[in-house]
Structure formats: structure tokens, C-alpha cells
Amino acid sequence: MKKFCQSAIEILNSCTAKEYPIAFCNLKIQFFNEFQRGLVFSTLHGTDFFKNVLDCLDGAQWTEKGEYGNNFRKMVEPYFQYEI
């Protein structure tokens, strides 16, 4: 997961403004299919989604409350143990 997010950020940083939305959506769909296990998150992440995942994998606490925040923590926790 960590490598995927790092790669996604690199790809997005190299996109033009016109390419960015398509690349982001494609990467987000790929991430959903590979890692989210059907869990749904809030739109609070926006385009910082991959950075937020990396931050949590590096030990930052995700403080969003409610079901969506819990889902995000459930998704990150198994990878947190193995990818630091």
C-alpha cells in the first residue's frame, strides 16, 4: 500500500492540470480494488487521499470520527503493522 501511494503521488505530481483528474480517478479506482476491501471513506480526503494514507502508515493518527473514519482506520491498520 505504501509503495502504491508513493507511486500515485509521483504520477499525480507529474500530471498537467488537464491530465490530473483522469489520473487521480484511475489511481483511486485501482486503490479501491486493491486495498479498500469494500470499505467506503468520506470525501474529506479530497486530492490528499494518497498523502493521508502515507501519513497514517508513517504513524499519524486519523482523527475523523464516525463510520467513515473508522473505515479508514480499518483499512490502514493491517498495512501499518507490516510496511513501516
C-alpha positions in Angstrom: 0.0 0.0 0.0 2.8 2.4 0.9 4.6 1.9 -2.4 1.3 2.3 -4.3 0.6 5.7 -2.6 4.2 6.9 -3.2 3.9 6.0 -6.8 0.5 7.6 -7.1 1.8 10.9 -5.7 4.7 10.9 -8.1 2.4 10.2 -11.0 0.0 13.0 -9.9 2.8 15.4 -9.4 3.9 14.9 -13.0 0.5 15.4 -14.5 -0.7 18.5 -16.3 -3.8 20.2 -15.0 -5.8 18.5 -17.7 -4.4 15.0 -17.0 -4.7 15.2 -13.2 -8.5 14.5 -12.8 -8.4 11.4 -15.0 -5.2 10.1 -13.4 -6.5 10.7 -9.9 -9.8 8.9 -10.6 -8.0 5.9 -12.2 -5.5 5.6 -9.3 -8.3 5.9 -6.8 -10.3 3.2 -8.5 -7.2 1.0 -8.6 -6.5 1.6 -5.0 -10.1 0.8 -4.1 -9.9 -2.5 -5.9 -6.6 -3.5 -4.4 -6.7 -2.2 -0.8 -10.1 -1.0 0.4 -11.8 -4.3 0.8 -15.2 -2.7 0.1 -14.7 0.0 2.8 -16.1 3.4 2.0 -14.5 6.7 3.1 -15.7 10.3 3.3 -14.8 12.8 0.7 -12.9 14.7 3.4 -9.7 13.3 1.9 -10.1 15.0 -1.4 -7.0 15.0 -3.6 -4.8 14.5 -0.4 -6.1 10.9 -0.2 -2.8 9.2 -1.0 -0.8 11.6 1.3 -3.3 10.9 4.1 -2.8 7.2 3.7 1.0 7.6 3.7 0.9 9.8 6.8 -1.1 7.2 8.7 1.2 4.4 7.6 4.0 6.5 9.0 2.3 6.7 12.4 0.0 9.8 12.2 -3.4 9.3 13.8 -6.5 9.7 11.6 -9.0 11.6 13.8 -12.1 11.7 11.7 -15.0 10.4 13.8 -17.9 8.1 12.7 -18.2 5.2 10.3 -16.1 6.7 7.6 -13.2 7.5 9.9 -13.4 4.0 11.4 -13.4 2.5 7.9 -10.2 4.4 7.1 -8.5 3.2 10.2 -9.7 -0.4 9.5 -8.2 -0.2 6.0 -4.8 1.2 7.2 -4.2 -0.9 10.3 -3.3 -4.2 8.7 -0.7 -2.5 6.5 0.6 -0.3 9.3 2.0 -3.4 11.0 4.0 -4.6 8.0 5.0 -1.6 6.0 6.8 0.7 8.4 
